Amino acid sequence: MAWFWLARVVFVVAVAGAAAFLRPVHETLALNALFGVVVALIVVFFEMRLGVMPVSGVLGALVGGAVGLVVARTIESALFWADSGDRRVAFLHAAILLALSYLGLVIGGRHGEWLQPGRLLGLFLSSGPERRYRILDTSVIIDGRIADVCETGFLDGTLVVPQFVLKELQLVADSSDSLKRNRGRRGLDILQKIQKMAGVEVLVSDVDFPEIREVDLKLIELARTLRAKIVTNDFNLNKVAQLRGIEVLNINELANALKPVVLPGEFMKVFILKEGKEYNQGVAYLDDGTMVVVDNARRLIGKTIDIVVTSVLQTTAGKMIFGRHIEPAAAAQAQGTPPGSAAPGSGGAVQSAAQGAPAASPQAPTLAAGSGSPPAGAAGGSGRDEGIRRSRPLPQA
């Protein structure tokens, strides 16, 4: 970076010296040198602005400006019959030259991506059905749920796995940390599983952007080039891509949208897995991983109990349900079912829960920190096998 600034300083000094030697504006040496410095600083300003533009934009601006000059020269030659000595005709020639050059420069810079070979070939090829591309992020590959979504057929189009994403995944798989290494290997296994699925097309793209270092920005540029959507679980990438006009498919948002709707006043059966943070609270989980916080349930850890939903809290991480424990007799009375009898279609689940479900094994594993759902087998015992059942809400008084 220091070499760039050194080159800019040398350029400014050279232009100032040339202006002082040639004296284009005045006989005074200092005034000509100042004029040269101003001109050089303007050129450096445009050079710094062009540095942040993509290469396709710069190339498009150059081609557009050249085309504008050629068209202006052609129009000027067509007006050979006009009196070139007239000031109005001279002004018209100058206006045409400047206007067409400016329009070509601006339009070419804005649409420089059309100079890419793929876009140019698309202009001459027969227009068939447009391919839909879905670019996979590293986070969604490691997560693994994308394989289940592809298997159900809800994700259409061609799945694009960029080469730089594969490189990042390989670095994670080769990490010295055992947890990161397992996550990386899981991601590679998920990709291999998706490639073997029938009806799912996976394309490994070699397109790279060497001038961009961040993987997230490379994904955004690739999505803009292919006019594709990004499939990710990364919250920050989701926001940045939307700000830049790129469509994003978020697996977490899809999972939250598919969770069942629970309203305050409804009854359900839950398996109390562990104690909560507050006094006398118990924590349970639904089958989809939704956390249920139950008051007055600390002493009932390892049992399946009846609760009534008091409130539902929607957060950025998901949904949380709050409820309180009620006795089985009160729950049966509120639902209109006589105590000790099973509800129609329940298979005796209410009756067995009212008689008391057996406690879970003391060796049941606890939840990992930050996990959204309990591990498999954590809710042992017949109470967990009964499942989680919702009943109709409490009738209005």
Beta strands, then each sheet from edge to edge (+ up, - down):
strand 1: 133-136
strand 2: 158-162
strand 3: 202-205
strand 4: 229-232
strand 5: 248-250
strand 6: 267-271
strand 7: 274-275
strand 8: 281-285
strand 9: 291-295
strand 10: 304-315
strand 11: 318-326
strand 12: 390-391
sheet 1: 3+ 2+ 1+ 4+ 5+
sheet 2: 7+ 8- 9+ 11+ 10- 6+ 12-
end
